[in-house]
Amino acid sequence: MRFLPIVVAMSAVALLVGCSSDPKPATSGVSDGRKHAVQAEIDRMVESGVAGAIATVTENGETVVLTSGVTDRETRAPIPAAPPQQTRIGSISKTFLASVVLQLVAEDKIRLDEPIDTYLPGLLVGDGVDGRAITVRQILRHQSGLPELTDDPQVDEYRAALEHRTMTPEQEIALALRLPAAFAPGTQWKYTNTNYIVAGMLVERVTGARYADELNRRILQPLALEDTYLPGTGELDIRGPHPKGYATIDGVVTDVTRIEPSVPWAAGAMVSTGVDLNRFYSELLAGRVVPAAQLVEMRASVPTGQQLEGMDYGLGLGSTRLPCGAEYFGHSGGISGYRTVSGATPEGRAITYAFTEAPKSQPETISMLSHALCP
């Protein structure tokens, strides 16, 4: 499993840290107290063994980039704060895709409570799987019961790059449907990448265009997210300045920066920077990405239980109320070499934490979000 959300840890320590020790925000810009608290968080991650970390903080109209660790384990070159460093963002890609779908809902080209079979007839047929009984909303909210495609060992973006393999969405759905449904649609919640491969196919079927083109036209270009993109099939490298990503494979720390993006595709292949992600989530919550009625639908969430401890999940958008009372909306993503958490509050504060390998122990994400987002 490669393109998963990062589970949010809510320990007693995180709740005690909360936001109570944060200073009051400055009248303009990111407060010194917030910079120091966030810098301490990423320094701790590097001290624990992570190669590198980048934190991008937005407050009072200012965005500040903080870094810790190295961009390359061999050269030991430090990660620069400028120019903005691109990283793979994994499942944060799902918020972008859900936003495109909701724009199409606003244009009356897709209906949230319509069966997916209306738009992709005959695609979802299998053991306990019937596309006539699964709605678009259930796809976006991970309540479809579809089996998880990444349970198949072929669905590994790093290995695919090494083996010069590519995959199509149709091939991935066929792999997933070898397995039975996890549950009846709408009866449970389970995070499943298969849902967002289906959602990407839905966009292409309804628009008649490539998903990457719709993403560019509808979101990336209007918001001037110049360092954000969905790489094409066979595009193994990251285009702009970036730290290398690492993973431990068979006991050896390995550079896994190069991957085959057709494997995670719409569910997790995007590349971005903290600056762009902070702008995206801030603009989304301000109602400038999807219309107001669709933003309400997007934010309407269901509990996830122990799967995403402390988070509820809407349509491609996670949410939680931080100990200080601030409400966080965003997503996290894990893919070969990179772990990212990004989101914002309706008041305009935003944060992106990006790490260049998986930490050995689960970070206290609520504490990290609190230091960045609490007033």
C-alpha positions in Angstrom: 0.0 0.0 0.0 1.6 3.2 -1.1 -0.8 6.1 -1.5 -2.6 6.2 1.8 -3.6 9.0 4.1 -1.5 9.4 7.2 -3.4 8.3 10.3 -3.8 11.1 12.7 -2.5 10.3 16.2 -4.4 11.8 19.1 -2.6 10.9 22.3 -3.0 12.4 25.7 0.2 14.3 25.1 -1.1 15.9 21.9 -4.2 17.0 23.7 -2.2 18.5 26.5 0.1 20.4 24.1 -2.9 21.6 22.1 -2.6 25.3 21.4 -2.7 26.8 24.9 1.0 27.6 24.8 0.8 29.4 21.5 1.2 33.2 21.6 -1.5 35.4 20.3 -1.1 36.0 16.5 0.7 39.1 15.3 -1.3 41.8 13.6 0.3 40.9 10.3 2.4 38.0 9.1 3.3 34.7 10.7 4.0 35.3 14.4 7.5 34.5 15.7 6.0 32.1 18.3 4.3 30.1 15.6 7.5 29.9 13.5 9.5 28.7 16.5 6.9 26.1 17.4 6.6 24.7 13.9 10.4 24.7 13.4 10.7 22.7 16.6 8.2 20.1 15.3 10.1 19.5 12.0 13.5 19.5 13.8 12.1 16.7 16.1 11.1 14.7 13.1 14.6 15.0 11.6 16.2 14.1 14.9 14.1 11.0 15.0 15.7 9.8 11.7 13.6 11.4 8.9 16.0 12.7 6.1 14.2 16.0 5.6 11.2 18.1 6.5 9.5 21.2 5.1 6.8 23.2 6.8 4.9 25.9 5.0 2.8 28.2 7.3 0.3 30.8 6.2 -1.1 33.4 8.7 -2.4 36.9 8.4 -1.7 37.0 4.6 2.0 35.9 4.9 3.4 32.5 3.9 6.7 31.3 5.5 8.7 28.2 4.5 10.7 26.4 7.2 13.1 23.5 6.5 15.1 20.9 8.5 17.4 18.1 7.4 18.9 17.3 4.1 17.8 17.2 0.5 20.1 14.2 -0.3 21.4 11.7 2.2 24.7 11.3 0.2 25.6 14.9 -0.3 24.1 16.0 3.0 23.0 19.3 1.3 20.4 21.1 3.4 16.9 21.6 2.1 16.6 25.2 0.9 13.6 27.3 1.8 13.7 28.9 -1.7 12.8 28.2 -4.4 9.8 26.2 -3.1 10.6 22.5 -3.1 8.3 20.1 -5.0 7.3 16.8 -3.3 4.9 14.0 -4.2 1.7 14.6 -2.2 0.1 11.2 -2.4 -3.6 11.1 -1.4 -3.8 14.9 -1.1 -4.5 14.5 -4.8 -8.0 13.3 -3.8 -9.1 16.7 -2.6 -8.2 18.1 -6.1 -10.1 15.3 -7.8 -13.2 15.7 -5.6 -13.1 19.5 -6.3 -13.2 18.8 -10.1 -16.1 16.4 -9.6 -18.0 18.9 -7.5 -17.5 21.6 -10.2 -19.1 19.2 -12.6 -22.0 18.7 -10.1 -22.5 22.4 -10.1 -22.7 22.3 -13.9 -25.4 19.6 -13.7 -23.1 17.1 -15.5 -22.9 14.8 -12.5 -25.4 14.1 -9.7 -23.9 13.0 -6.4 -26.7 10.5 -5.6 -26.8 9.0 -9.0 -25.5 5.4 -9.4 -22.0 5.4 -10.8 -23.2 2.9 -13.4 -25.2 5.8 -15.0 -21.9 7.3 -16.1 -19.7 4.2 -16.3 -22.0 1.4 -17.3 -20.8 -2.1 -16.6 -17.5 -1.0 -15.1 -18.2 -2.1 -11.5 -19.4 -5.7 -11.6 -18.0 -8.4 -9.3 -18.4 -10.4 -6.1 -20.8 -8.2 -4.1 -20.0 -5.3 -6.4 -22.7 -3.6 -8.4 -22.2 -0.2 -9.9 -26.0 0.3 -10.1 -26.0 0.3 -6.2 -23.0 2.6 -5.7 -23.5 6.4 -5.8 -21.0 9.1 -6.8 -21.3 10.4 -3.2 -20.3 7.0 -1.8 -17.3 6.9 -4.2 -16.0 10.3 -3.0 -16.7 9.6 0.7 -15.2 6.1 0.7 -18.5 4.4 1.5 -18.7 2.3 -1.7 -17.5 -1.0 -0.3 -15.2 -1.4 -3.3 -12.2 -3.7 -2.7 -8.8 -2.0 -2.4 -6.8 -2.2 -5.6 -3.5 -1.6 -3.8 -3.9 -5.0 -2.0 -2.5 -6.4 -5.3 1.3 -6.5 -5.3 1.4 -5.3 -8.9 0.1 -1.9 -7.7 3.4 -0.5 -6.5 4.6 2.7 -8.1 8.3 2.3 -7.2 8.5 -1.3 -8.4 6.6 -0.4 -11.6 9.2 2.3 -12.4 12.1 -0.2 -11.9 10.3 -2.7 -14.1 9.3 -0.2 -16.8 5.6 -1.1 -16.2 2.7 1.3 -16.7 -0.9 0.7 -15.7 -4.3 2.0 -17.0 -7.3 2.8 -14.8 -9.1 -0.1 -16.5 -6.4 -2.5 -15.6 -6.4 -1.4 -12.0 -10.2 -1.7 -11.6 -9.9 -5.2 -13.1 -7.3 -6.1 -10.5 -9.4 -4.7 -7.7 -12.5 -6.6 -8.8 -10.8 -9.9 -8.4 -11.6 -9.4 -4.7 -15.1 -9.3 -3.1 -16.8 -6.2 -1.9 -15.8 -5.1 1.6 -19.3 -4.2 2.6 -22.7 -3.1 1.2 -22.6 0.4 -0.2 -23.3 3.1 2.4 -23.2 0.8 5.4 -19.6 1.5 6.5 -16.6 3.7 5.9 -13.3 2.4 4.6 -10.5 4.3 2.9 -10.1 2.8 -0.6 -7.9 4.1 -3.4 -10.1 2.2 -5.9 -12.8 4.9 -5.3 -10.7 7.7 -6.7 -9.5 5.7 -9.7 -13.2 5.4 -10.5 -13.7 9.1 -9.8 -10.9 10.0 -12.3 -12.5 7.8 -14.9 -15.9 9.5 -14.2 -14.4 12.9 -14.9 -12.9 11.7 -18.2 -16.2 10.0 -19.3 -18.3 13.0 -18.5 -16.0 15.7 -20.0 -14.5 13.7 -22.9 -11.1 15.1 -21.8 -8.1 13.7 -20.0 -8.4 14.2 -16.2 -5.0 16.0 -16.1 -6.3 18.5 -18.6 -9.5 19.2 -16.6 -7.4 19.5 -13.5 -5.2 22.1 -15.2 -8.1 24.0 -16.7 -10.4 24.1 -13.7 -8.1 24.4 -10.7 -4.3 24.7 -11.3 -4.4 27.5 -13.9 -7.2 29.6 -12.3 -5.4 29.5 -8.9 -2.0 30.0 -10.5 -0.6 26.8 -8.8 2.4 26.9 -11.1 4.4 24.3 -9.1 1.6 21.7 -9.0 0.9 19.1 -11.6 -0.3 15.5 -12.3 2.6 13.8 -14.0 1.9 11.8 -17.2 2.4 8.1 -17.8 6.1 7.3 -17.8 7.2 10.6 -16.3 9.3 9.1 -13.5 11.1 12.2 -12.3 9.9 15.3 -10.4 10.2 18.3 -12.7 11.3 21.1 -10.4 13.7 21.5 -7.4 13.0 18.8 -4.9 14.5 16.8 -2.0 14.9 13.1 -2.6 12.4 10.7 -1.0 13.5 7.6 0.9 12.1 4.3 2.1 13.6 1.3 3.9 13.5 -1.7 1.6 14.7 -5.1 2.8 16.5 -3.2 5.6 18.3 -0.7 3.4 17.4 3.0 3.2 16.7 3.5 -0.5 16.2 6.5 -2.8 12.6 6.0 -4.1 12.1 9.4 -5.7 11.4 8.0 -9.2 8.0 6.3 -9.5 5.6 5.3 -12.2 2.7 7.9 -11.9 0.2 5.9 -13.8 -0.1 3.5 -10.8 -1.5 6.0 -8.3 -2.8 8.3 -11.1 -5.8 10.5 -10.0 -5.8 8.9 -6.5 -2.3 9.9 -5.5 0.2 10.9 -8.2 0.3 14.7 -7.9 3.3 16.8 -7.2 3.1 20.2 -5.5 4.8 22.6 -3.0 3.6 23.7 0.4 3.1 27.2 -1.0 0.7 25.9 -3.6 -1.1 23.6 -1.2 -1.7 26.3 1.4 -3.1 28.5 -1.4 -5.3 25.7 -2.7 -6.9 24.8 0.7 -7.3 28.4 1.7 -9.1 29.2 -1.6 -11.2 26.1 -1.3 -12.5 27.0 2.1 -13.1 30.6 1.0 -15.5 29.3 -1.7 -13.3 30.1 -4.7 -12.7 26.5 -6.0 -16.2 25.0 -5.9 -19.5 26.9 -5.5 -21.0 27.4 -2.1 -23.6 24.7 -2.3 -21.1 22.1 -3.4 -18.6 23.2 -0.7 -21.3 22.5 1.9 -21.6 19.0 0.4 -17.9 18.6 0.4 -17.5 19.5 4.1 -20.4 17.3 5.2 -18.6 14.4 6.8 -19.0 11.0 8.4 -17.0 9.5 11.3 -14.1 7.2 10.3 -13.7 5.4 13.6 -10.3 4.0 14.2 -9.2 4.2 10.5 -8.5 7.9 10.7 -8.4 8.5 14.4 -9.6 12.0 15.2 -10.8 12.8 11.7 -14.2 12.8 10.0 -14.3 12.5 6.2 -16.4 14.4 3.6 -16.0 14.4 -0.1 -12.3 14.2 -0.6 -11.8 16.3 2.5 -10.9 15.3 6.1 -11.8 17.5 9.1 -11.3 17.7 12.8 -11.7 20.2 15.6 -8.4 20.9 17.2 -8.1 21.1 21.0 -8.1 24.9 20.9 -11.5 24.9 19.0 -10.1 25.7 15.6 -11.6 23.6 12.8 -9.1 22.0 10.4 -10.0 20.9 6.8 -7.5 19.1 4.7 -6.0 15.8 3.8 -2.8 13.8 4.2 -0.9 11.6 1.8 1.7 8.9 1.8 3.5 7.7 -1.3 6.9 6.2 -2.0 9.5 8.5 -0.4 7.1 11.2 0.9 4.6 11.9 3.7 2.5 15.1 3.7 -0.2 16.7 5.8 -1.9 19.8 4.5 -5.0 21.9 5.2 -6.4 25.2 6.5 -9.0 26.7 8.7 -11.9 28.8 7.5 -10.2 31.8 9.2 -7.4 31.7 6.6 -4.6 30.0 8.5 -2.9 27.1 6.5 -0.2 24.5 7.0 1.7 21.9 4.9 4.1 19.5 6.5 6.1 17.4 4.0 8.6 14.7 5.1 11.0 12.9 2.8 10.4 9.4 4.3 8.0 7.7 6.6 8.8 8.4 10.3 9.7 5.4 12.4 6.9 6.2 14.8 3.6 7.9 14.1 4.0 11.7 14.6 1.6 13.5 16.9 -0.3 15.1 14.0 -2.9 16.9 16.1 -0.1 18.6 18.1 1.6 19.6 14.8 -1.6 21.0 13.3 -2.3 22.9 16.6 1.0 24.6 16.6 0.4 25.8 13.1 -3.3 26.6 13.0 -4.5 27.6 16.5 -5.1 31.3 17.2 
